[in-house]
Amino acid sequence: MMKKYDVLTMGEALVDFVPEENRVPGPYRALAGGAPNNVACGLGKLGARVALLARVGDDALGRCVIDTAGECGVDTSYIQTDRRRVTTVTVVMPRSEDMTRYAIYRKESADGALTFEDIPTELFDNAKILHYGSLGMAEKTSSECMGRAIRRAREKGMTTSLDVNLRPGSWDSQDEMISRCRELVRVSDIIKLTKEEAEILRLNPRKLAAEEDKIVLVTDGAETASVYAGKLSVSRRPEAVEAVDVTGGGDSFMSAFLYYYGAFAEKMEAEEFYANAVDFAVRASTIAVQRYGAIDSLPTLEEICEKGGRMPNESDCCR
């Protein structure tokens, strides 16, 4: 049966306040963000059929999130609107490392109240991949929702996809963060994490892929990105560029890989597929970090192809 959606993304959809200058205090721009939202928008801009499962406040920031996702080609029908809670806000800190770069204001906000009862159950019959991050597990209501959604997806034979995306400031303790994230790793078929996150979670990506039959994607900023799948491993070093804003780099990588996986994993030999897929994702990320913002920076399919992204044939870049 033909699936209605290539990917469902689930989790935080918020507004990022991104610095225009390399200092605090200073001028900021308000932009829609949140990793699952960014990945949904990246997939939409690439031409994938994607829907976003998220919760925002019934406020101007929530409408910004919904409008931005819709403009990127995302089905926003399943975004829940909360009349009691506000849309989550993140302030991006300049001159900070990735995990300490975001001051996230989400206690008692809308995205932590994402509810499973408001998700149509037939969605899990009509999509190939369920993608999510770890932040939803830090709040009780959204944690319960995510757990039930992942179980339902696995029961329906969907591929489950995790972006580890560690944000220590959003958890009650580092031990809780590590425990909950390792549990998410256990139930996920595709896992994307940074080299630092693998060290914090005490995971060996190569061993995880080989012994548990998972696809593990490891990024390391401007350094080499790798994919481990079973006993296969492929690495690709991005070309050196001058980064303008790295906010969308990881999400661009993730959305590009999921697009390529959904479109070509079953049509190519494994070694060729993973070599092309990691190359495609690295090129997407390289484009994104040369632009400002998370969603605005996400490239189209044609832009990745123009930069040398490998497709099975030229017509695939023009779909």
Secondary structure in CASP SS format (residue, H / E / C, confidence):
PFRMAT SS
TARGET T0000
AUTHOR 0000-0000-0000
METHOD secondary structure of the structure
MODEL  1
M C 1.00
M C 1.00
K C 1.00
K C 1.00
Y E 1.00
D E 1.00
V E 1.00
L E 1.00
T E 1.00
M E 1.00
G C 1.00
E C 1.00
A C 1.00
L E 1.00
V E 1.00
D E 1.00
F E 1.00
V E 1.00
P E 1.00
E C 1.00
E C 1.00
N C 1.00
R C 1.00
V C 1.00
P C 1.00
G C 1.00
P C 1.00
Y E 1.00
R E 1.00
A E 1.00
L E 1.00
A E 1.00
G E 1.00
G C 1.00
A H 1.00
P H 1.00
N H 1.00
N H 1.00
V H 1.00
A H 1.00
C H 1.00
G H 1.00
L H 1.00
G H 1.00
K H 1.00
L H 1.00
G C 1.00
A C 1.00
R C 1.00
V E 1.00
A E 1.00
L E 1.00
L E 1.00
A E 1.00
R E 1.00
V E 1.00
G E 1.00
D C 1.00
D C 1.00
A H 1.00
L H 1.00
G H 1.00
R H 1.00
C H 1.00
V H 1.00
I H 1.00
D H 1.00
T H 1.00
A H 1.00
G H 1.00
E H 1.00
C C 1.00
G C 1.00
V C 1.00
D E 1.00
T C 1.00
S C 1.00
Y C 1.00
I E 1.00
Q E 1.00
T E 1.00
D E 1.00
R C 1.00
R C 1.00
R C 1.00
V C 1.00
T C 1.00
T C 1.00
V E 1.00
T E 1.00
V E 1.00
V E 1.00
M C 1.00
P C 1.00
R C 1.00
S C 1.00
E C 1.00
D H 1.00
M H 1.00
T H 1.00
R C 1.00
Y E 1.00
A E 1.00
I E 1.00
Y E 1.00
R C 1.00
K C 1.00
E C 1.00
S C 1.00
A H 1.00
D H 1.00
G H 1.00
A H 1.00
L C 1.00
T C 1.00
F H 1.00
E H 1.00
D H 1.00
I C 1.00
P C 1.00
T H 1.00
E H 1.00
L H 1.00
F H 1.00
D H 1.00
N C 1.00
A E 1.00
K E 1.00
I E 1.00
L E 1.00
H E 1.00
Y E 1.00
G E 1.00
S C 1.00
L H 1.00
G H 1.00
M H 1.00
A H 1.00
E C 1.00
K H 1.00
T H 1.00
S H 1.00
S H 1.00
E H 1.00
C H 1.00
M H 1.00
G H 1.00
R H 1.00
A H 1.00
I H 1.00
R H 1.00
R H 1.00
A H 1.00
R H 1.00
E H 1.00
K C 1.00
G C 1.00
M C 1.00
T E 1.00
T E 1.00
S E 1.00
L E 1.00
D E 1.00
V C 1.00
N C 1.00
L C 1.00
R C 1.00
P H 1.00
G H 1.00
S H 1.00
W C 1.00
D C 1.00
S C 1.00
Q H 1.00
D H 1.00
E H 1.00
M H 1.00
I H 1.00
S H 1.00
R H 1.00
C H 1.00
R H 1.00
E H 1.00
L H 1.00
V H 1.00
R H 1.00
V C 1.00
S C 1.00
D C 1.00
I E 1.00
I E 1.00
K E 1.00
L E 1.00
T E 1.00
K H 1.00
E H 1.00
E H 1.00
A H 1.00
E H 1.00
I H 1.00
L C 1.00
R C 1.00
L C 1.00
N C 1.00
P H 1.00
R H 1.00
K H 1.00
L H 1.00
A H 1.00
A H 1.00
E H 1.00
E H 1.00
D C 1.00
K C 1.00
I E 1.00
V E 1.00
L E 1.00
V E 1.00
T E 1.00
D C 1.00
G C 1.00
A C 1.00
E C 1.00
T C 1.00
A E 1.00
S E 1.00
V E 1.00
Y E 1.00
A E 1.00
G C 1.00
K C 1.00
L E 1.00
S E 1.00
V E 1.00
S E 1.00
R E 1.00
R C 1.00
P C 1.00
E C 1.00
A C 1.00
V C 1.00
E C 1.00
A C 1.00
V C 1.00
D C 1.00
V C 1.00
T C 1.00
G C 1.00
G H 1.00
G H 1.00
D H 1.00
S H 1.00
F H 1.00
M H 1.00
S H 1.00
A H 1.00
F H 1.00
L H 1.00
Y H 1.00
Y H 1.00
Y H 1.00
G H 1.00
A H 1.00
F H 1.00
A C 1.00
E C 1.00
K C 1.00
M C 1.00
E C 1.00
A H 1.00
E H 1.00
E H 1.00
F H 1.00
Y H 1.00
A H 1.00
N H 1.00
A H 1.00
V H 1.00
D H 1.00
F H 1.00
A H 1.00
V H 1.00
R H 1.00
A H 1.00
S H 1.00
T H 1.00
I H 1.00
A H 1.00
V C 1.00
Q C 1.00
R C 1.00
Y C 1.00
G C 1.00
A C 1.00
I C 1.00
D C 1.00
S C 1.00
L C 1.00
P C 1.00
T C 1.00
L H 1.00
E H 1.00
E H 1.00
I H 1.00
C H 1.00
E H 1.00
K C 1.00
G C 1.00
G C 1.00
R C 1.00
M C 1.00
P C 1.00
N C 1.00
E H 1.00
S H 1.00
D H 1.00
C H 1.00
C H 1.00
R C 1.00
END
